[in-house]
Amino acid sequence: METSEYNLLISLALIPAVVGLQIWVRNRRKRRRTDEGHQEFDSLGSTLFSAILEGVAVVSSLILIIWIMGGILRYLFPMIFNAK
């Protein structure tokens, strides 16, 4: 199998992971909301932990989106990227 095909398969396999990360973060934020729409935390530690954990999840999903788009574009336009 060529490397561009392999990259395409990996890219397509990572799409559910990205969607799952985004849904997970959205659900966590939705569960913390009060009737007024504000987020409530139990303590400062849980606030910091949630902010860091969700921030890492969002940034990693954005990095994966960029990598996925690169794999798809490399497969569709091999001459631009000098792919085999």
Secondary structure as GFF3:
##gff-version 3
##sequence-region A 1 84
A	DSSP	alpha_helix	3	31	.	.	.	ID=ss1
A	DSSP	alpha_helix	44	76	.	.	.	ID=ss2
A	DSSP	alpha_helix	78	81	.	.	.	ID=ss3
###
